[in-house]
Amino acid sequence: MGHTVSSDTLVELAKSKSGKDTVTLKIGELNGAEINMEVRRFLPLAEFVKFVSDMEESQFDEDEVFRAQFGSIVFDTSLCEYYTNIKLPANISEAYEVVHRLGLKDRVLDVIGGTKQYISLLECITEAQEHVRNQKGGVSGLCATLIKAANKFDVNNMLEQL
């Protein structure tokens, strides 16, 4: 077997193979000025993990009611926030509209859609969301709901009403 390749050598090799880490795409013109966005080809580990974490409970509203469409809405806007240099509106409705009116999600997917990291990201998000759905929908979900209801139960208020 030959000699061992050091981790430093591998890191240097990865840097040399990376080429340009971003792609510049024109997204439109406004008042005669060209508007561009930078799309990153991959996410660093910490941001990959945070993206998955942000998506875990995205299919549940503030009352813990399952809403499948919420996951898609959050994913579309998060994809643009994590992979590009654009700042979306804080209002989720406005952000979602901007993403789709300007075709930003499609533009990002043109750059990263077939990459191994993107495929892994989708798999991790699916697993995380399934885990949360199972927790909230199964026996543990029922127990959590009962505990939450019990914690909200105000004995003094009930006695006053009686």
Kinemage of the C-alpha trace (Angstrom):
@kinemage 1
@onewidth
@group {chain A} dominant
@subgroup {mainchain}
@vectorlist {calphas} color= white
{ca met a 1} P 0.000 0.000 0.000
{ca gly a 2} L 1.802 3.378 -0.548
{ca his a 3} L 2.371 6.142 1.890
{ca thr a 4} L -0.412 7.847 3.809
{ca val a 5} L -1.806 11.069 2.341
{ca ser a 6} L -2.034 13.782 4.996
{ca ser a 7} L -5.199 15.718 5.756
{ca asp a 8} L -3.354 18.960 4.917
{ca thr a 9} L -2.612 17.595 1.454
{ca leu a 10} L -6.272 16.668 0.956
{ca val a 11} L -7.435 20.123 2.028
{ca glu a 12} L -5.012 21.774 -0.408
{ca leu a 13} L -6.112 19.405 -3.180
{ca ala a 14} L -9.790 20.207 -2.531
{ca lys a 15} L -9.033 23.947 -2.684
{ca ser a 16} L -7.202 23.543 -5.986
{ca lys a 17} L -10.120 21.595 -7.498
{ca ser a 18} L -12.815 23.964 -6.355
{ca gly a 19} L -12.388 26.509 -9.129
{ca lys a 20} L -14.749 29.420 -8.727
{ca asp a 21} L -17.022 28.844 -5.743
{ca thr a 22} L -19.762 31.193 -6.985
{ca val a 23} L -21.591 31.869 -10.210
{ca thr a 24} L -22.852 35.367 -11.096
{ca leu a 25} L -26.310 35.460 -12.655
{ca lys a 26} L -28.246 38.419 -14.006
{ca ile a 27} L -31.711 38.521 -12.460
{ca gly a 28} L -32.985 41.687 -14.112
{ca glu a 29} L -32.612 45.394 -14.676
{ca leu a 30} L -33.989 48.277 -12.677
{ca asn a 31} L -33.671 51.928 -13.726
{ca gly a 32} L -31.041 50.963 -16.282
{ca ala a 33} L -28.872 49.129 -13.752
{ca glu a 34} L -28.201 45.415 -14.082
{ca ile a 35} L -29.156 43.422 -10.967
{ca asn a 36} L -27.041 40.306 -10.364
{ca met a 37} L -26.903 37.641 -7.719
{ca glu a 38} L -24.068 35.374 -6.690
{ca val a 39} L -24.958 31.685 -6.308
{ca arg a 40} L -22.644 29.518 -4.246
{ca arg a 41} L -21.862 26.075 -5.622
{ca phe a 42} L -21.915 24.463 -2.184
{ca leu a 43} L -22.583 25.256 1.463
{ca pro a 44} L -20.016 24.986 4.249
{ca leu a 45} L -20.857 22.299 6.819
{ca ala a 46} L -22.209 24.678 9.483
{ca glu a 47} L -24.653 26.257 7.022
{ca phe a 48} L -25.693 22.856 5.643
{ca val a 49} L -26.555 21.737 9.184
{ca lys a 50} L -28.400 24.989 9.936
{ca phe a 51} L -30.423 24.724 6.708
{ca val a 52} L -31.584 21.223 7.699
{ca ser a 53} L -32.373 22.433 11.236
{ca asp a 54} L -34.378 25.372 9.879
{ca met a 55} L -36.434 22.943 7.805
{ca glu a 56} L -37.125 20.355 10.524
{ca glu a 57} L -40.308 21.877 11.910
{ca ser a 58} L -41.192 24.080 8.954
{ca gln a 59} L -44.316 22.043 8.173
{ca phe a 60} L -45.985 22.996 11.453
{ca asp a 61} L -47.663 26.294 12.283
{ca glu a 62} L -47.379 28.082 15.634
{ca asp a 63} L -50.191 25.882 17.011
{ca glu a 64} L -48.270 22.742 15.965
{ca val a 65} L -50.810 21.943 13.236
{ca phe a 66} L -49.290 20.132 10.252
{ca arg a 67} L -49.293 22.256 7.082
{ca ala a 68} L -47.391 20.521 4.270
{ca gln a 69} L -47.274 23.686 2.141
{ca phe a 70} L -45.297 25.544 4.800
{ca gly a 71} L -42.311 23.264 4.180
{ca ser a 72} L -42.257 24.176 0.507
{ca ile a 73} L -42.574 27.896 1.195
{ca val a 74} L -39.765 27.885 3.757
{ca phe a 75} L -37.570 25.702 1.536
{ca asp a 76} L -37.899 27.976 -1.496
{ca thr a 77} L -36.976 31.107 0.428
{ca ser a 78} L -34.259 29.401 2.497
{ca leu a 79} L -32.657 27.971 -0.632
{ca cys a 80} L -32.205 31.525 -1.937
{ca glu a 81} L -31.049 32.869 1.418
{ca tyr a 82} L -28.439 30.143 1.968
{ca tyr a 83} L -27.087 29.821 -1.555
{ca thr a 84} L -27.141 33.448 -2.772
{ca asn a 85} L -25.998 36.889 -1.716
{ca ile a 86} L -29.497 38.403 -1.923
{ca lys a 87} L -31.442 39.724 1.044
{ca leu a 88} L -35.098 38.733 0.820
{ca pro a 89} L -37.881 40.703 2.518
{ca ala a 90} L -38.481 39.725 6.154
{ca asn a 91} L -42.173 39.155 5.410
{ca ile a 92} L -42.453 35.528 4.247
{ca ser a 93} L -45.283 36.301 1.798
{ca glu a 94} L -43.254 39.016 0.115
{ca ala a 95} L -40.119 36.863 0.109
{ca tyr a 96} L -41.985 33.947 -1.470
{ca glu a 97} L -43.446 36.224 -4.146
{ca val a 98} L -40.026 37.707 -4.969
{ca val a 99} L -38.473 34.233 -5.235
{ca his a 100} L -41.108 33.035 -7.683
{ca arg a 101} L -41.768 36.217 -9.697
{ca leu a 102} L -38.050 36.563 -10.416
{ca gly a 103} L -37.497 32.808 -10.884
{ca leu a 104} L -34.753 32.828 -8.246
{ca lys a 105} L -35.299 29.256 -7.073
{ca asp a 106} L -34.997 27.948 -10.641
{ca arg a 107} L -31.845 30.004 -11.183
{ca val a 108} L -30.264 28.605 -8.014
{ca leu a 109} L -31.227 25.059 -8.997
{ca asp a 110} L -29.617 25.577 -12.411
{ca val a 111} L -26.318 25.933 -10.524
{ca ile a 112} L -26.677 23.378 -7.698
{ca gly a 113} L -29.586 21.111 -8.666
{ca gly a 114} L -27.562 18.069 -9.716
{ca thr a 115} L -24.803 18.283 -7.119
{ca lys a 116} L -24.217 15.550 -4.569
{ca gln a 117} L -24.490 18.095 -1.762
{ca tyr a 118} L -27.919 19.273 -2.919
{ca ile a 119} L -29.161 15.689 -3.187
{ca ser a 120} L -27.839 15.024 0.343
{ca leu a 121} L -29.494 18.214 1.570
{ca leu a 122} L -32.885 17.060 0.270
{ca glu a 123} L -32.431 13.619 1.843
{ca cys a 124} L -31.461 15.094 5.215
{ca ile a 125} L -34.391 17.523 5.188
{ca thr a 126} L -36.813 14.705 4.326
{ca glu a 127} L -35.470 12.519 7.153
{ca ala a 128} L -35.573 15.399 9.650
{ca gln a 129} L -39.138 16.326 8.709
{ca glu a 130} L -40.308 12.704 8.890
{ca his a 131} L -38.748 12.398 12.330
{ca val a 132} L -40.532 15.527 13.570
{ca arg a 133} L -43.851 14.415 12.040
{ca asn a 134} L -43.514 11.034 13.743
{ca gln a 135} L -42.705 12.682 17.066
{ca lys a 136} L -45.602 15.113 16.865
{ca gly a 137} L -48.085 12.692 15.366
{ca gly a 138} L -47.336 9.515 17.274
{ca val a 139} L -47.733 8.570 20.913
{ca ser a 140} L -45.011 11.001 21.962
{ca gly a 141} L -46.857 13.737 20.065
{ca leu a 142} L -50.062 12.901 21.912
{ca cys a 143} L -48.212 12.993 25.244
{ca ala a 144} L -46.624 16.343 24.364
{ca thr a 145} L -50.045 17.764 23.467
{ca leu a 146} L -51.542 16.519 26.751
{ca ile a 147} L -48.639 17.976 28.734
{ca lys a 148} L -49.005 21.300 26.929
{ca ala a 149} L -52.748 21.338 27.667
{ca ala a 150} L -52.121 20.461 31.306
{ca asn a 151} L -49.554 23.256 31.606
{ca lys a 152} L -52.066 25.755 30.214
{ca phe a 153} L -54.791 24.563 32.577
{ca asp a 154} L -55.400 27.223 35.212
{ca val a 155} L -56.968 25.689 38.325
{ca asn a 156} L -57.707 29.087 39.926
{ca asn a 157} L -59.464 30.322 36.804
{ca met a 158} L -61.549 27.135 36.685
{ca leu a 159} L -62.536 27.489 40.367
{ca glu a 160} L -63.533 31.115 39.801
{ca gln a 161} L -65.761 30.114 36.905
{ca leu a 162} L -67.413 27.384 38.958
